Amino acid sequence: MSIIEVQVPQLSESVAEGTLASWKKKIGEAVARDEILIDIETDKVVLEVPSPGAGVLVEIVKGDGETVVSGELIARIDTEAKAGAAAPAAEAPKAAAPAAKAAPAAAAAAPAGTASPSARKILDEKGIAAADVAGSGRGGRVTKEDAVAAAPKAGPASAPAAPTINIAAPSTGVALGDRTEQRVPMTRLRARIAERLLQSQATNAILTTFNEVNMGPMMALRKQYGEKFEKAHGVRLGFMGFFVKAACAALQKFPVLNASVDGNDIIYHGYIDIGIAVGSPRGLVVPIIRNADQLSIAEIEKKIAEFGAKAKDGKLSIEELTGGTFSISNGGIFGSMMSTPIINPPQSAILGIHATKDRAMVENGQVVVRPMNYLAMSYDHRIIDGREAVLGLVTMKEALEDPSRLLLGV
């Protein structure tokens, strides 16, 4: 018998702890080397824990939903055992215990209705109570696989009872006829987002300035060269590449927009790292485009496409989410017409982009229809005066309305 331990991988210095999701393997099942055993959700990313060797999972030390820290033991694998066989390493302590203590150990099984977070979500969508599902996890816990396979029980011929919500503690459900409520704990990422937003509101003197942009020239350029661009670079020509380059132009002209506050000091960054707000199944994340001012529009578009795919699959690394000197949030893809974005600390400014709509505009005394987009830039008024903020946004506007300037660097 040869036992190897499965430990929590080293977390980033900025991440103190994580939460275990649902185990992908059960005790007694065979595992291959580097096979993913479980995911660990932190307040930034989801980390996969691979098996350190091939063998049989003989003990799960930490169950679904438990909090863990770097290096903590969460499971043991026997490299010489056969699948389905009893695990001596796991059973030996129990065998040595008196029979009188066996009953309390059995009583430690999970109470009926206990489900992992992922299983709970699936059951809620199906309208099935966790107590009605036979759990195959540790101590009878309902796993994600159990929830997927579960089917609603056939009800009696009489009228159905009022809907109820069964969510494992600390979640609670209340059913009052058709007026239902449910209490669900925040995920680590959502709690971190909430914390940072409150921090931003409490520590920054946030002010927002607005401007409007005629998107016609950019749309014409995209229409003319979009197909050739995609063939040449293997990525679609979107608008975000232009917005990033326009932001870089403004940050280079007004460096305070790219600065941050540290106590009574202002830190002027000699580089431009732009965060792009991206929606993911876990919530809003902001991956960073490093040295954005040194990249071409094609390179920026490739980075954005890569971040979008990683966010969808939960594959963004902590390094890709750390840092940033300026952020861009595009609410326009969801139909937003106007907003006041919140600064992402310790940054001092953020650009908000909105939906492009045809508007009646007056040009040279004539009313014409133009595709207009409203821009909003929130900034920290402690270090950024209105002059720099307004002129910075005007610089972005001028660059976007004449995109050839971005390509020529003028």
C-alpha positions as a printed NumPy array, in Angstrom:
array([[  0.   ,   0.   ,   0.   ],
       [  1.284,   3.447,  -0.965],
       [ -0.721,   6.512,   0.06 ],
       [ -0.27 ,   9.89 ,  -1.581],
       [ -1.897,  13.034,  -0.303],
       [ -3.973,  15.482,  -2.322],
       [ -3.361,  19.039,  -1.134],
       [ -4.726,  22.451,  -2.009],
       [ -2.372,  24.058,  -4.559],
       [ -0.51 ,  27.22 ,  -3.623],
       [ -2.905,  30.138,  -3.823],
       [ -1.934,  33.642,  -4.847],
       [ -0.71 ,  36.039,  -2.155],
       [ -3.883,  38.059,  -2.702],
       [ -6.093,  34.996,  -2.123],
       [ -6.306,  33.79 ,   1.478],
       [ -8.678,  30.841,   1.082],
       [-11.028,  29.041,  -1.263],
       [-14.185,  26.941,  -1.249],
       [-14.347,  23.361,  -2.5  ],
       [-16.929,  22.691,  -5.206],
       [-18.269,  19.142,  -5.687],
       [-15.909,  16.189,  -5.89 ],
       [-15.741,  14.635,  -9.348],
       [-14.777,  11.245,  -7.9  ],
       [-16.234,   9.117,  -5.123],
       [-14.375,   7.068,  -2.535],
       [-13.335,   3.742,  -4.065],
       [-13.175,   5.04 ,  -7.635],
       [-10.037,   4.845,  -9.734],
       [ -8.296,   8.055, -10.719],
       [ -5.633,   8.713, -13.335],
       [ -2.628,  10.918, -12.851],
       [ -3.458,  14.6  , -13.544],
       [ -7.19 ,  13.808, -13.687],
       [ -9.18 ,  16.701, -12.212],
       [-10.558,  15.718,  -8.82 ],
       [-12.28 ,  18.916,  -7.703],
       [-12.488,  22.654,  -8.382],
       [-11.644,  25.293,  -5.793],
       [-13.513,  28.574,  -6.069],
       [-11.641,  31.665,  -4.879],
       [-12.731,  35.286,  -4.973],
       [-10.948,  35.675,  -8.32 ],
       [-10.736,  32.413, -10.245],
       [-11.666,  28.731, -10.141],
       [ -8.653,  26.451,  -9.668],
       [ -8.607,  22.826, -10.77 ],
       [ -6.983,  20.264,  -8.481],
       [ -5.424,  17.397, -10.476],
       [ -4.607,  14.001,  -9.046],
       [ -0.905,  13.787,  -8.068],
       [ -0.821,  10.116,  -9.114],
       [ -2.809,   7.167, -10.418],
       [ -4.659,   4.939,  -7.983],
       [ -7.89 ,   4.764,  -6.008],
       [ -9.449,   7.605,  -4.03 ],
       [ -9.603,   6.105,  -0.528],
       [-10.403,   9.109,   1.645],
       [-11.975,  12.533,   1.253],
       [-10.811,  14.724,   4.119],
       [-12.644,  17.884,   3.092],
       [-16.147,  17.675,   1.668],
       [-18.106,  19.785,  -0.798],
       [-18.486,  23.421,   0.189],
       [-15.769,  23.447,   2.853],
       [-13.268,  26.291,   3.141],
       [ -9.604,  25.456,   2.567],
       [ -6.232,  27.221,   2.486],
       [ -2.982,  26.656,   0.588],
       [ -1.331,  23.306,   1.258],
       [ -4.252,  21.88 ,   3.241],
       [ -4.878,  18.116,   2.959],
       [ -8.182,  17.385,   1.232],
       [ -7.952,  13.712,   0.164],
       [ -5.776,  10.591,   0.006],
       [ -5.101,   8.23 ,  -2.903],
       [ -3.82 ,   4.638,  -2.674],
       [ -1.604,   3.967,  -5.668],
       [ -1.723,   0.174,  -5.163],
       [ -5.425,  -0.357,  -4.436],
       [ -7.997,  -1.582,  -6.925],
       [-11.172,   0.297,  -7.734],
       [-14.058,  -0.696,  -5.487],
       [-11.822,  -2.296,  -2.907],
       [-11.978,  -1.256,   0.73 ],
       [ -9.319,   1.269,   1.603],
       [ -7.137,   0.1  ,   4.523],
       [ -5.796,   3.587,   5.071],
       [ -9.278,   4.963,   5.47 ],
       [-10.786,   2.013,   7.324],
       [ -7.987,   1.239,   9.778],
       [ -8.825,   4.012,  12.243],
       [-12.483,   2.997,  12.198],
       [-11.69 ,  -0.655,  12.799],
       [ -9.618,   0.237,  15.847],
       [-12.416,   2.279,  17.342],
       [-14.816,   0.606,  19.814],
       [-18.153,  -0.503,  18.488],
       [-19.798,   2.022,  20.778],
       [-18.246,   4.851,  18.797],
       [-19.411,   3.499,  15.439],
       [-22.936,   4.775,  15.913],
       [-21.947,   8.43 ,  16.434],
       [-19.721,   8.196,  13.365],
       [-22.647,   6.967,  11.292],
       [-24.781,   9.71 ,  12.742],
       [-22.33 ,  12.237,  11.315],
       [-23.807,  11.612,   7.89 ],
       [-25.117,  14.665,   6.135],
       [-28.723,  15.48 ,   7.095],
       [-31.43 ,  14.768,   4.577],
       [-31.746,  17.531,   2.074],
       [-28.059,  18.52 ,   2.126],
       [-26.729,  19.221,  -1.356],
       [-23.606,  20.714,  -2.87 ],
       [-23.972,  24.27 ,  -4.266],
       [-23.934,  23.079,  -7.884],
       [-26.452,  20.327,  -7.142],
       [-28.677,  22.732,  -5.281],
       [-28.831,  25.066,  -8.28 ],
       [-29.829,  22.242, -10.628],
       [-32.5  ,  20.963,  -8.227],
       [-33.942,  24.464,  -7.819],
       [-34.253,  24.784, -11.598],
       [-36.055,  21.422, -11.741],
       [-38.268,  22.281,  -8.792],
       [-37.083,  19.233,  -6.823],
       [-36.439,  19.262,  -3.09 ],
       [-32.984,  18.035,  -2.086],
       [-34.611,  15.871,   0.605],
       [-36.337,  13.869,  -2.16 ],
       [-33.049,  12.883,  -3.803],
       [-30.892,   9.996,  -2.624],
       [-27.394,  11.429,  -2.267],
       [-24.376,   9.383,  -3.311],
       [-21.811,  11.797,  -1.899],
       [-20.034,  11.658,   1.416],
       [-22.513,  11.106,   4.241],
       [-25.426,  10.997,   1.8  ],
       [-24.761,  14.462,   0.377],
       [-26.515,  15.135,  -2.937],
       [-23.896,  15.637,  -5.665],
       [-24.164,  17.393,  -9.017],
       [-24.474,  14.003, -10.763],
       [-27.363,  13.047,  -8.454],
       [-29.139,  16.316,  -9.255],
       [-28.713,  15.883, -13.013],
       [-30.189,  12.372, -12.864],
       [-33.047,  13.32 , -10.528],
       [-36.573,  13.503, -11.882],
       [-39.618,  15.1  , -10.231],
       [-41.838,  12.696,  -8.334],
       [-45.29 ,  12.071,  -9.768],
       [-47.785,  14.017,  -7.709],
       [-51.255,  12.869,  -6.55 ],
       [-54.327,  13.501,  -8.642],
       [-55.443,  16.222,  -6.24 ],
       [-54.359,  19.84 ,  -6.612],
       [-50.62 ,  20.34 ,  -6.114],
       [-49.368,  21.757,  -2.874],
       [-47.965,  25.277,  -2.661],
       [-44.407,  25.466,  -4.016],
       [-41.599,  25.068,  -1.515],
       [-37.921,  25.809,  -1.707],
       [-35.399,  23.457,  -0.118],
       [-31.9  ,  24.865,  -0.038],
       [-29.126,  23.435,   2.11 ],
       [-28.094,  25.51 ,   5.125],
       [-27.174,  28.293,   5.468],
       [-29.669,  28.872,   2.627],
       [-33.299,  29.013,   3.739],
       [-36.57 ,  28.948,   1.884],
       [-39.999,  30.302,   2.774],
       [-43.186,  29.412,   0.911],
       [-46.291,  31.57 ,   1.361],
       [-48.695,  30.458,  -1.32 ],
       [-47.401,  31.771,  -4.633],
       [-45.166,  34.337,  -2.892],
       [-41.887,  32.534,  -2.359],
       [-38.562,  33.761,  -1.062],
       [-35.161,  32.181,  -0.905],
       [-31.956,  33.115,   0.864],
       [-28.787,  32.034,  -0.95 ],
       [-25.252,  32.834,   0.234],
       [-23.096,  34.877,  -2.131],
       [-20.399,  33.081,  -4.062],
       [-16.848,  34.081,  -3.227],
       [-16.578,  36.064,  -6.446],
       [-19.856,  37.928,  -5.848],
       [-18.841,  38.723,  -2.261],
       [-15.482,  40.03 ,  -3.501],
       [-17.181,  42.182,  -6.153],
       [-19.489,  43.623,  -3.507],
       [-16.558,  44.345,  -1.21 ],
       [-14.563,  46.141,  -3.917],
       [-17.538,  48.217,  -5.079],
       [-18.205,  49.405,  -1.545],
       [-14.493,  50.128,  -1.136],
       [-14.52 ,  52.192,  -4.321],
       [-17.578,  54.198,  -3.263],
       [-16.154,  54.786,   0.216],
       [-12.605,  55.789,  -0.731],
       [-12.897,  57.587,  -4.094],
       [-14.392,  60.994,  -4.822],
       [-16.227,  59.676,  -7.887],
       [-17.422,  62.09 , -10.555],
       [-18.616,  61.202, -14.066],
       [-18.275,  63.171, -17.283],
       [-20.181,  62.361, -20.496],
       [-19.752,  62.872, -24.216],
       [-21.235,  61.551, -27.451],
       [-19.489,  59.897, -30.372],
       [-20.523,  59.599, -33.99 ],
       [-19.779,  55.947, -34.72 ],
       [-20.381,  56.355, -38.48 ],
       [-16.713,  56.606, -39.575],
       [-15.714,  53.621, -37.46 ],
       [-18.635,  51.546, -38.724],
       [-17.764,  52.44 , -42.323],
       [-14.127,  51.423, -41.787],
       [-15.238,  48.167, -40.193],
       [-17.626,  47.451, -43.072],
       [-14.964,  48.179, -45.674],
       [-12.138,  46.147, -44.15 ],
       [-13.888,  43.724, -41.756],
       [-13.758,  40.704, -44.062],
       [-10.149,  41.294, -45.116],
       [ -9.176,  41.899, -41.474],
       [-10.659,  38.561, -40.379],
       [ -8.915,  36.67 , -43.185],
       [ -5.573,  38.322, -42.412],
       [ -5.647,  38.026, -38.613],
       [ -8.051,  35.167, -37.863],
       [-10.252,  37.298, -35.616],
       [-13.254,  39.546, -36.238],
       [-12.796,  43.306, -36.293],
       [-14.873,  44.576, -33.401],
       [-15.318,  48.007, -31.901],
       [-13.494,  47.283, -28.646],
       [-10.072,  47.383, -30.3  ],
       [-10.778,  50.974, -31.377],
       [-12.011,  51.938, -27.904],
       [ -8.878,  50.498, -26.285],
       [ -6.597,  52.377, -28.681],
       [ -8.584,  55.594, -28.173],
       [ -8.264,  55.177, -24.402],
       [ -4.496,  54.652, -24.772],
       [ -4.249,  57.887, -26.758],
       [ -6.027,  59.8  , -23.955],
       [ -3.971,  58.183, -21.188],
       [ -0.727,  59.052, -22.946],
       [ -1.863,  62.663, -23.364],
       [ -3.166,  62.943, -19.779],
       [ -1.074,  60.551, -17.598],
       [ -3.067,  61.344, -14.445],
       [ -5.971,  59.318, -15.915],
       [ -3.615,  56.322, -15.798],
       [ -2.416,  57.015, -12.248],
       [ -3.481,  55.653,  -8.866],
       [ -3.516,  56.884,  -5.266],
       [ -1.435,  55.3  ,  -2.498],
       [ -2.023,  57.14 ,   0.76 ],
       [ -0.907,  60.717,   0.146],
       [  1.088,  59.756,  -2.948],
       [  0.083,  59.679,  -6.605],
       [  1.623,  56.814,  -8.575],
       [  2.116,  57.598, -12.254],
       [  2.424,  54.338, -14.183],
       [  4.906,  54.22 , -17.051],
       [  2.82 ,  51.571, -18.78 ],
       [ -0.802,  51.166, -19.809],
       [ -2.575,  47.992, -18.67 ],
       [ -6.258,  48.154, -19.546],
       [ -8.846,  45.963, -17.86 ],
       [-11.79 ,  44.807, -19.979],
       [-14.924,  43.97 , -18.003],
       [-16.199,  40.561, -19.159],
       [-19.326,  38.725, -18.039],
       [-18.874,  35.094, -16.997],
       [-21.111,  32.384, -15.496],
       [-19.581,  33.265, -12.105],
       [-20.071,  37.006, -12.423],
       [-18.178,  40.022, -13.703],
       [-14.425,  39.612, -14.154],
       [-11.857,  42.119, -15.458],
       [ -8.921,  40.507, -17.3  ],
       [ -6.011,  42.789, -18.129],
       [ -4.525,  43.663, -21.528],
       [ -0.877,  44.348, -20.677],
       [  0.971,  47.147, -22.494],
       [ -2.137,  47.904, -24.533],
       [ -0.545,  50.997, -26.032],
       [  2.106,  48.815, -27.699],
       [ -0.381,  46.421, -29.319],
       [ -2.063,  46.677, -32.698],
       [ -5.841,  46.59 , -33.041],
       [ -5.565,  43.   , -34.302],
       [ -3.532,  41.952, -31.241],
       [ -6.031,  43.635, -28.942],
       [ -8.983,  41.909, -30.633],
       [ -7.236,  38.547, -30.276],
       [ -6.651,  39.173, -26.574],
       [-10.268,  40.138, -26.007],
       [-11.507,  37.019, -27.832],
       [ -9.139,  34.877, -25.775],
       [-10.343,  36.432, -22.513],
       [-13.982,  35.922, -23.505],
       [-13.439,  32.211, -24.168],
       [-11.5  ,  31.727, -20.942],
       [-14.106,  33.58 , -18.895],
       [-16.868,  31.372, -20.325],
       [-14.929,  28.214, -19.39 ],
       [-13.708,  29.574, -16.05 ],
       [-10.081,  29.29 , -17.155],
       [ -8.826,  32.819, -16.42 ],
       [ -5.726,  32.783, -14.23 ],
       [ -5.117,  35.018, -11.228],
       [ -2.278,  36.707, -13.125],
       [ -4.657,  37.655, -15.941],
       [ -7.013,  39.305, -13.445],
       [ -4.422,  41.133, -11.36 ],
       [ -3.31 ,  44.725, -11.851],
       [ -4.555,  47.169, -14.444],
       [ -4.223,  50.953, -14.611],
       [ -7.507,  51.799, -16.384],
       [-10.716,  49.89 , -17.144],
       [-13.359,  49.788, -19.879],
       [-16.891,  48.511, -19.281],
       [-19.173,  47.876, -22.253],
       [-22.775,  47.882, -21.08 ],
       [-23.897,  48.537, -24.628],
       [-23.801,  44.861, -25.497],
       [-26.702,  44.421, -23.056],
       [-28.589,  47.453, -24.377],
       [-27.521,  50.052, -21.811],
       [-28.008,  53.629, -23.007],
       [-26.365,  55.499, -20.134],
       [-24.593,  54.631, -16.881],
       [-22.082,  55.938, -14.356],
       [-19.445,  53.187, -14.058],
       [-17.76 ,  52.613, -10.694],
       [-13.966,  52.909, -10.517],
       [-12.062,  49.648, -10.098],
       [ -9.647,  50.385,  -7.201],
       [ -6.792,  51.209,  -6.996],
       [ -7.342,  52.698, -10.476],
       [ -8.519,  56.287, -10.774],
       [-10.724,  56.212, -13.882],
       [-12.984,  53.94 , -15.909],
       [-14.654,  54.33 , -19.31 ],
       [-18.24 ,  53.218, -19.843],
       [-19.432,  52.367, -23.379],
       [-23.105,  52.133, -24.296],
       [-25.399,  51.024, -27.098],
       [-25.119,  52.74 , -30.471],
       [-28.444,  54.132, -31.713],
       [-29.487,  56.306, -34.649],
       [-30.068,  59.871, -33.459],
       [-31.21 ,  63.105, -35.079],
       [-28.167,  65.402, -35.006],
       [-27.663,  68.957, -36.238],
       [-24.695,  69.426, -38.592],
       [-24.094,  72.703, -40.413],
       [-27.629,  73.785, -39.666],
       [-29.146,  70.585, -41.065],
       [-30.806,  67.727, -39.169],
       [-29.171,  64.438, -40.091],
       [-29.351,  60.9  , -38.744],
       [-26.134,  59.568, -37.198],
       [-25.303,  56.369, -35.233],
       [-24.428,  57.836, -31.834],
       [-22.837,  56.297, -28.77 ],
       [-22.754,  57.969, -25.362],
       [-19.494,  57.641, -23.443],
       [-19.193,  58.041, -19.677],
       [-15.925,  58.322, -17.782],
       [-15.943,  58.139, -13.995],
       [-12.831,  59.449, -12.297],
       [-11.375,  60.06 ,  -8.845],
       [-11.725,  63.805,  -8.312],
       [ -9.099,  63.692,  -5.554],
       [ -6.31 ,  63.588,  -8.141],
       [ -8.059,  64.188, -11.488],
       [ -9.45 ,  67.644, -12.147],
       [-12.415,  68.222, -14.409],
       [-10.147,  69.704, -17.076],
       [ -8.074,  66.532, -17.492],
       [-11.152,  64.3  , -17.319],
       [-13.158,  66.249, -19.899],
       [-10.245,  66.749, -22.276],
       [ -9.292,  63.095, -21.91 ],
       [-12.784,  62.005, -22.931],
       [-12.759,  64.526, -25.799],
       [ -9.477,  62.977, -26.98 ],
       [-11.183,  59.571, -27.072],
       [-14.152,  61.041, -28.939],
       [-11.97 ,  62.677, -31.58 ],
       [ -9.947,  59.512, -32.114],
       [-13.071,  57.374, -32.5  ],
       [-14.703,  59.794, -34.928],
       [-11.555,  59.789, -37.052],
       [-10.171,  56.236, -36.606],
       [ -7.402,  56.799, -39.146],
       [ -5.702,  58.871, -36.433],
       [ -5.423,  55.75 , -34.293],
       [ -3.677,  53.884, -37.107],
       [ -1.304,  56.801, -37.801],
       [ -0.678,  57.619, -34.134],
       [ -1.598,  61.32 , -34.504]])
